[in-house]
């Protein structure tokens, strides 16, 4: 009854299994599930369903044949597990895009997109450390985060939560449900800050219509590991390009020096061979 969004379980008695699902799923039960039970004595899989006739959910169904007329059916809601698996698969796809990005700014932008599209948090930003100013520069922000940070100083390493996460190399949270037994001081917008190694911080913000969960933080932590690897690769590639440019410059200088030396030797030879003022000139 709970899975179906029905208040009175008695109303489900004598209801055919197919009547509890959408027509598309009912067709699958009739064409795939029931024939397998009759043929093999059991069936197990995940089928699509709706709660309260509107909320999409995923049910894991296990059917075991008891006799010719009877079967036992066990159903459980695995929507959260299915969604988490899909999010992990989506993060894996994002990882390939991150590893192909060429600059930290591109990587940060892809990271913010992933937080919105995969994690499902609309207010987020990626801050990368500016080595000269020693501040966290908000390189990529969602529109909601940009509007939120427009009136706030949130870049300092010493006085901000993002700075603390960076300094300590650990997650900093003001979301009460995510910080254990000690409740945080009241804040206008609860937030979570996840360090990206020594490169920066990913920040998630819970606004009025958004709640942050443990799973959001876990997914963001996984994403931050990929962001760190992507930035390391991009910086390594950039250093290699700089070295190649330096080597090309040195090679060009050597070639120019060799041409100049050849020219000097030719001039010296002609000077020695010259016998008149005009020839010397």
Secondary structure, 3 states (H helix, E strand, C coil): CCCCCCCCHHHHCCCCHHHHCCHHHHHHHHHHHHHHHHHHCEEEEEEEEEECCCEEEEEEEEEEECCCCCEEEEEEECHHHHHHHHHHHHHHHHHHHHHHCCCHHHHHHHHHHHHHHHHCCCCEEEEEEECCCCEEEEEEECHHHHHHHCCCCCCCCCCCHHHHHHHHCCCEECCHHHCCCCCCCCCCCCEEEEEECCCEEEEEECCCCCCCCHHHHHHHHHHHHHHHHHHHHHHHHHHHHHHHHHHHHHHHHHHHHHHHHHHHHHHHHHHHHCCCHHHHC
